[in-house]
């Protein structure tokens, strides 16, 4: 007698491996059942997905094999493994009947879909499964909200710079090595006010950098309720209204720095991106404490404070600052071999730390390959990416060292102060980026002493310049 061909379908939830219903347990039960009943088990189809999601990969594959009539018997450990949605279950059974495929639920022998009584039992069981699913969802949501209120992380992938305590999954620790990268990203953005430049420097996608810069988790908070999964449709909804809870984890970024970054991002988002570079953007501090950044109003360029919103035309701001710069006696040092190397050495040390971090990451990737956890293609991709990042940072260090050496060897021969005056006097629009970078090397901060004195009629601005 010809053996009946059987397919076993096994599923566990994405949230937990249910007690006594693990994949291994289900597979073993299905194999034993087929062997006992002399079925030829041709395939075991698995899913690690919620029973409320009808788009499961394995479930879709099973449906296609049913329509193609590739087997005779479907074996499951229990009917809820197919779906916890009543309508889905009933349609599924009707499809089995159309294809003349028997349905066997090992733990529910009464569910014989070939008889009217068995079909009635099946409908009742399907309804109970859906009710159970909704009750579980309500309990899970309630428990998650209570945990969130207590500052407990809700699970999922932790942001860069954090790791779970091996002894307690509810405790989140700072990963000191990755935290260096996070701090460096915030610092680099504050210096450049450019996500594009920060992204290029750290070899990360712009959206990843933006996500890091805007994630309140880094200042000790976390969002709750932004995403909501519809229990009936499985569709994920993004809510506009959600809550912030204070987490039990330690912040990596201070609230002051985080909020300063948000102010810059907000201001730059409102303004049109332009190629015309303002010379002192990010260097000028308002008397209110905010920073002045570039803005555009129609065809006019100006500086705008990130806090109080005060705007000053770029011609007025830059004219006053340049006039005061050229008066500074400290500029005579430009013609002396008397460089202050501390700032440059600190910058080199910071970049060197990031290089060491990259090298450790390279070792970890190599170890993954040795343990057969990644393919040779994945290894090559990761190693190339890391090597390129290291190369870029090493070139930056060389550039800084060359700058220092050039200044030491040439400043006695060249009148640098005269060159600076000439560069400003004959400056073209395309030169503004380079001169802006030059001023960033020279100037620590420019402070406006009283913004109330700045008005349309008064062209003079009371300010103080602090050199590095």
LUMMI-673213 format. One line per 2 residues: their letters; for each residue x, y, z of C-alpha. Coordinates in Angstrom, 2 decimals, m for minus. Layout:
N
a = X,Y,Z | ...
This chain:
468
xx = 0.00,0.00,0.00 | 1.31,3.40,m1.01
xx = 2.31,5.64,1.89 | 0.50,8.96,2.36
xx = 2.80,11.96,1.97 | 2.78,14.29,4.95
xx = 4.04,17.79,5.70 | 4.49,18.96,9.29
xx = 4.01,22.62,10.18 | 5.59,23.94,13.41
xx = 5.52,27.49,14.79 | 6.59,29.41,17.87
xx = 5.95,33.04,18.76 | 8.54,35.75,18.11
xx = 8.20,36.90,21.73 | 8.76,33.67,23.66
xx = 9.24,29.95,23.17 | 6.01,28.75,24.75
xx = 6.40,26.23,27.52 | 6.22,22.70,26.15
xx = 5.67,23.96,22.58 | 9.18,24.72,21.39
xx = 10.09,24.01,17.77 | 12.17,20.99,18.74
xx = 9.29,19.57,20.78 | 6.75,20.07,17.98
xx = 9.03,18.63,15.28 | 9.75,15.52,17.37
xx = 6.02,14.94,18.05 | 5.16,15.32,14.35
xx = 7.95,12.94,13.31 | 6.84,10.33,15.85
xx = 3.20,10.64,14.77 | 4.06,10.17,11.07
xx = 6.25,7.17,11.83 | 3.54,5.56,13.98
xx = 0.87,6.09,11.26 | 3.20,5.02,8.43
xx = 3.13,8.46,6.76 | 6.02,9.57,4.56
xx = 7.13,12.87,6.12 | 8.47,14.77,3.10
xx = 9.06,18.16,4.74 | 8.93,20.12,7.99
xx = 7.97,23.78,7.52 | 8.85,26.14,10.39
xx = 7.96,29.70,11.41 | 9.25,31.85,14.26
xx = 6.47,34.41,14.10 | 3.26,35.50,15.82
xx = 0.13,33.50,15.05 | m1.62,36.80,14.36
xx = 0.52,37.46,11.30 | m0.76,35.75,8.14
xx = 2.26,36.92,6.11 | 4.62,34.43,7.73
xx = 7.16,33.06,5.24 | 6.62,29.41,6.20
xx = 2.82,29.81,6.28 | 2.85,31.32,2.77
xx = 5.02,28.43,1.56 | 2.59,25.92,3.11
xx = m0.38,27.55,1.38 | 1.34,27.34,m2.01
xx = 2.04,23.60,m1.51 | m1.61,23.03,m0.51
xx = m2.87,24.72,m3.68 | m0.42,22.63,m5.73
xx = m1.69,19.45,m3.96 | 1.85,18.24,m3.31
xx = 0.97,16.09,m0.24 | m1.88,14.16,1.41
xx = m1.79,14.97,5.13 | m0.96,18.13,7.10
xx = 0.30,17.37,10.61 | 0.54,19.98,13.40
xx = 0.97,19.66,17.14 | m2.13,21.80,17.76
xx = m4.42,23.90,15.57 | m3.31,27.27,17.01
xx = 0.10,26.68,15.39 | m1.60,27.43,12.03
xx = m3.18,30.72,13.13 | m4.85,32.40,16.07
xx = m7.28,34.27,13.80 | m10.65,32.51,13.39
xx = m11.33,33.65,9.81 | m7.85,32.61,8.70
xx = m8.26,29.17,10.25 | m11.66,28.54,8.62
xx = m10.46,29.65,5.18 | m7.36,27.52,5.64
xx = m9.41,24.39,6.39 | m11.70,25.03,3.41
xx = m8.59,25.25,1.20 | m7.40,21.90,2.61
xx = m10.78,20.36,1.80 | m10.69,21.71,m1.77
xx = m7.29,20.09,m2.27 | m8.46,16.84,m0.58
xx = m5.76,17.12,2.09 | m6.38,15.66,5.55
xx = m5.69,17.78,8.65 | m4.27,16.24,11.84
xx = m3.81,18.04,15.16 | m1.83,15.64,17.39
xx = m2.92,17.17,20.72 | m6.59,17.56,19.56
xx = m7.73,14.24,18.03 | m11.35,15.44,18.06
xx = m10.52,17.99,15.33 | m11.31,15.73,12.39
xx = m12.27,18.09,9.57 | m13.74,15.29,7.43
xx = m16.89,15.10,9.62 | m19.58,17.76,10.46
xx = m19.00,17.26,14.19 | m15.26,17.58,13.79
xx = m15.72,20.79,11.75 | m17.91,22.24,14.53
xx = m15.21,21.45,17.09 | m12.70,23.07,14.79
xx = m14.72,26.33,14.57 | m15.13,26.47,18.37
xx = m11.43,25.82,18.92 | m10.46,28.50,16.38
xx = m12.66,31.09,18.12 | m11.16,30.23,21.49
xx = m7.63,30.57,20.08 | m8.38,34.07,18.76
xx = m9.91,35.10,22.10 | m6.80,33.79,23.90
xx = m4.54,35.73,21.52 | m6.36,39.01,22.22
xx = m6.27,38.42,25.97 | m2.52,37.73,25.80
xx = m2.03,40.94,23.82 | m3.89,43.01,26.44
xx = m1.86,41.50,29.27 | 1.44,42.01,27.43
xx = 0.65,45.69,26.67 | m0.34,46.35,30.28
xx = 2.83,44.70,31.57 | 5.01,46.61,29.09
xx = 3.53,49.97,30.12 | 4.13,49.17,33.81
xx = 7.74,48.19,33.09 | 8.28,51.32,30.99
xx = 6.97,53.51,33.81 | 9.56,51.92,36.09
xx = 12.30,52.80,33.60 | 12.88,49.23,32.39
xx = 14.00,48.77,28.78 | 11.29,47.15,26.62
xx = 13.61,44.93,24.66 | 14.97,44.98,21.14
xx = 18.35,46.10,19.86 | 20.07,48.55,22.19
xx = 21.45,51.83,20.79 | 25.15,52.01,19.99
xx = 27.13,52.57,23.20 | 25.05,50.29,25.44
xx = 25.01,46.59,26.33 | 22.95,44.31,28.56
xx = 24.25,43.14,31.91 | 25.07,39.42,31.45
xx = 23.71,38.77,34.95 | 20.41,40.65,34.47
xx = 18.77,41.44,31.11 | 16.77,44.27,32.68
xx = 19.98,46.14,33.55 | 21.62,48.20,30.79
xx = 25.30,49.11,31.03 | 27.42,51.57,29.06
xx = 29.73,49.93,26.54 | 32.76,52.13,27.11
xx = 34.36,51.43,23.72 | 31.24,52.22,21.68
xx = 30.42,55.15,23.96 | 33.61,56.83,22.70
xx = 32.17,56.71,19.17 | 28.82,58.16,20.30
xx = 30.51,61.03,22.14 | 32.76,61.66,19.14
xx = 29.74,61.79,16.80 | 28.06,64.44,18.97
xx = 31.33,66.37,19.30 | 32.06,66.22,15.56
xx = 28.56,67.39,14.70 | 28.80,70.33,17.11
xx = 32.06,71.36,15.43 | 30.90,70.93,11.83
xx = 27.10,71.45,12.13 | 26.90,68.98,9.24
xx = 25.35,65.51,9.26 | 26.92,64.84,5.86
xx = 30.45,65.59,7.12 | 29.87,63.62,10.34
xx = 28.49,60.70,8.35 | 31.48,60.69,6.00
xx = 33.99,60.97,8.86 | 32.57,58.00,10.79
xx = 31.70,56.00,7.65 | 28.06,55.66,8.70
xx = 24.85,56.30,6.72 | 23.44,59.80,7.22
xx = 20.17,58.43,8.61 | 22.11,56.37,11.18
xx = 23.98,59.48,12.31 | 20.75,61.49,12.46
xx = 19.11,58.70,14.49 | 21.99,58.75,17.00
xx = 21.94,62.56,17.28 | 18.16,62.66,17.91
xx = 17.81,59.60,20.16 | 16.85,60.76,23.71
xx = 18.07,57.40,25.03 | 21.55,58.93,25.12
xx = 20.45,61.51,27.71 | 18.66,58.94,29.88
xx = 15.15,58.79,28.35 | 13.35,56.31,26.11
xx = 10.21,56.47,24.00 | 7.21,54.25,24.63
xx = 4.15,53.73,22.44 | 5.47,55.12,19.16
xx = 4.74,51.84,17.32 | 1.54,49.86,17.82
xx = 0.80,46.48,16.29 | m2.87,45.92,15.30
xx = m3.89,42.60,16.81 | m6.34,41.80,13.99
xx = m4.51,42.98,10.87 | m0.87,42.71,12.00
xx = m0.25,46.19,10.56 | 2.21,48.33,12.54
xx = 0.89,51.83,13.18 | 3.17,54.80,13.95
xx = 1.56,56.97,16.63 | 2.13,60.72,16.69
xx = 1.48,60.83,20.43 | 3.78,58.76,22.59
xx = 5.38,58.99,26.03 | 8.90,59.51,27.33
xx = 10.01,57.68,30.44 | 13.16,58.20,32.46
xx = 15.24,55.06,32.06 | 17.31,53.28,34.67
xx = 20.33,53.41,32.34 | 23.10,56.01,32.67
xx = 23.26,58.74,30.02 | 26.25,58.93,27.65
xx = 25.51,62.50,26.53 | 24.72,65.36,28.91
xx = 21.31,67.00,28.61 | 23.00,70.31,27.77
xx = 24.93,68.88,24.80 | 21.97,66.81,23.58
xx = 19.62,69.82,23.65 | 22.23,72.00,21.92
xx = 22.43,69.48,19.09 | 18.62,69.43,18.78
xx = 18.59,73.23,18.52 | 21.12,73.14,15.69
xx = 19.27,70.36,13.88 | 15.97,72.20,14.22
xx = 17.42,75.47,12.98 | 19.19,73.90,10.03
xx = 16.03,72.01,9.09 | 14.08,75.26,8.86
xx = 16.67,76.97,6.70 | 17.40,76.30,3.05
xx = 20.67,74.54,2.41 | 23.00,76.89,0.53
xx = 26.48,76.64,m0.95 | 27.30,80.18,0.24
xx = 29.36,79.63,3.38 | 29.16,82.06,6.30
xx = 32.58,82.63,7.84 | 31.77,82.39,11.55
xx = 28.84,79.98,11.75 | 28.92,78.05,15.05
xx = 31.62,80.31,16.53 | 29.43,83.22,17.67
xx = 27.67,83.03,21.04 | 24.67,85.30,21.65
xx = 24.34,87.21,24.91 | 21.36,84.93,25.65
xx = 23.70,81.91,25.54 | 22.60,80.48,22.18
xx = 24.78,79.90,19.13 | 24.52,81.78,15.83
xx = 24.18,79.64,12.70 | 23.59,80.34,9.03
xx = 20.09,81.12,7.81 | 18.50,82.37,4.60
xx = 15.53,84.70,4.18 | 14.60,84.88,0.53
xx = 17.83,85.84,m1.23 | 19.41,87.34,1.89
xx = 21.85,85.52,4.14 | 22.11,86.13,7.86
xx = 23.16,84.72,11.21 | 20.34,83.52,13.48
xx = 20.54,82.61,17.18 | 19.45,79.02,17.93
xx = 17.80,80.10,21.22 | 16.31,83.60,21.00
xx = 15.97,83.66,17.20 | 17.68,87.06,16.81
xx = 18.89,87.53,13.22 | 21.84,89.68,12.06
xx = 22.78,90.20,8.41 | 25.94,88.37,7.46
xx = 27.59,91.57,6.15 | 27.11,93.37,9.49
xx = 28.21,90.38,11.57 | 31.26,89.49,9.50
xx = 32.34,93.10,8.98 | 32.42,93.77,12.74
xx = 34.16,90.49,13.58 | 36.88,90.84,10.91
xx = 37.56,94.42,11.98 | 38.07,93.27,15.58
xx = 40.17,90.26,14.55 | 42.65,92.42,12.64
xx = 43.08,94.64,15.72 | 44.18,91.75,17.93
xx = 47.79,91.93,19.02 | 47.82,88.15,19.39
xx = 47.78,87.83,15.59 | 51.43,88.82,15.55
xx = 52.02,85.27,16.81 | 51.12,84.10,13.31
xx = 54.61,85.24,12.31 | 56.36,83.49,15.20
xx = 57.33,79.86,15.74 | 55.22,79.63,18.85
xx = 52.43,77.20,18.08 | 50.13,75.99,20.83
xx = 50.18,72.29,20.08 | 47.87,71.15,22.87
xx = 44.65,71.42,20.83 | 46.16,69.64,17.85
xx = 47.59,66.86,20.00 | 44.23,66.37,21.71
xx = 42.60,66.08,18.31 | 45.21,63.52,17.23
xx = 44.65,61.53,20.46 | 40.87,61.53,19.91
xx = 41.25,60.24,16.35 | 43.79,57.64,17.50
xx = 41.27,56.29,20.02 | 38.74,55.85,17.23
xx = 41.35,54.01,15.12 | 42.02,51.59,18.00
xx = 38.28,51.01,18.26 | 38.11,50.24,14.53
xx = 41.01,47.79,14.83 | 39.28,45.94,17.67
xx = 36.14,45.77,15.54 | 38.24,44.25,12.74
xx = 39.54,41.56,15.13 | 35.98,40.72,16.19
xx = 34.90,40.33,12.56 | 37.87,38.04,11.88
xx = 36.89,35.96,14.91 | 33.31,35.65,13.63
xx = 34.67,34.31,10.36 | 36.96,31.84,12.14
xx = 33.93,30.56,14.07 | 31.98,30.13,10.80
xx = 29.40,32.73,11.87 | 29.81,34.88,8.74
xx = 30.65,34.11,5.11 | 33.81,35.12,3.25
xx = 31.77,37.72,1.33 | 30.49,39.26,4.58
xx = 34.03,39.19,6.00 | 35.46,41.01,2.98
xx = 32.71,43.64,3.05 | 33.15,44.36,6.77
xx = 36.96,44.36,6.65 | 37.04,46.68,3.61
xx = 34.67,49.09,5.34 | 36.75,49.12,8.54
xx = 40.06,49.45,6.65 | 38.69,52.40,4.65
xx = 37.56,54.10,7.87 | 40.98,53.56,9.48
xx = 42.75,54.83,6.36 | 40.64,58.02,6.34
xx = 41.40,58.69,10.01 | 45.13,58.02,9.54
xx = 45.16,60.48,6.63 | 43.50,63.08,8.86
xx = 46.20,62.59,11.50 | 48.88,62.97,8.82
xx = 47.17,66.13,7.60 | 47.23,67.63,11.11
xx = 50.89,66.67,11.59 | 51.82,68.20,8.22
xx = 49.98,71.38,9.16 | 52.01,71.63,12.38
xx = 55.31,70.92,10.56 | 54.55,73.40,7.79
xx = 53.77,76.11,10.30 | 57.02,75.44,12.16
xx = 59.18,75.57,9.02 | 57.50,78.36,7.10
xx = 56.15,80.89,9.55 | 59.57,82.57,9.89
xx = 59.81,83.07,6.13 | 56.24,84.17,5.34
xx = 54.27,87.12,6.63 | 51.16,85.12,7.58
xx = 49.33,88.13,8.99 | 49.70,89.92,5.67
xx = 48.47,86.82,3.83 | 45.40,86.62,6.09
xx = 44.50,90.27,5.39 | 44.92,89.73,1.66
xx = 42.82,86.54,1.70 | 39.96,88.40,3.42
xx = 40.24,91.46,1.18 | 40.20,89.52,m2.11
xx = 37.88,86.72,m0.94 | 35.54,85.14,m3.52
xx = 32.43,83.10,m2.67 | 34.23,79.85,m3.45
xx = 37.00,80.80,m0.97 | 34.63,81.20,1.97
xx = 34.67,77.50,2.95 | 38.50,77.47,3.29
xx = 38.58,80.78,5.20 | 35.81,79.51,7.49
xx = 37.97,76.45,8.30 | 40.95,78.76,8.93
xx = 38.99,80.85,11.44 | 37.84,77.65,13.21
xx = 41.51,76.79,13.77 | 42.22,80.25,15.20
xx = 39.09,81.18,17.16 | 37.71,79.48,20.24
xx = 34.60,81.69,20.66 | 33.13,85.07,19.72
xx = 30.75,86.51,22.32 | 28.17,89.22,21.59
xx = 28.05,91.33,24.75 | 24.58,92.85,24.36
xx = 22.18,91.81,21.63 | 19.75,94.63,22.54
xx = 22.25,97.14,21.19 | 22.08,95.49,17.74
xx = 19.58,97.20,15.49 | 19.16,98.27,11.90
xx = 20.52,101.80,12.40 | 23.54,100.83,14.51
xx = 26.14,99.09,12.34 | 28.54,98.45,15.24
xx = 28.31,95.26,17.31 | 29.85,95.05,20.77
xx = 31.71,91.74,20.85 | 34.70,89.95,22.34
xx = 36.94,87.41,20.56 | 38.72,84.54,22.31
xx = 41.51,82.88,20.37 | 42.63,79.26,20.87
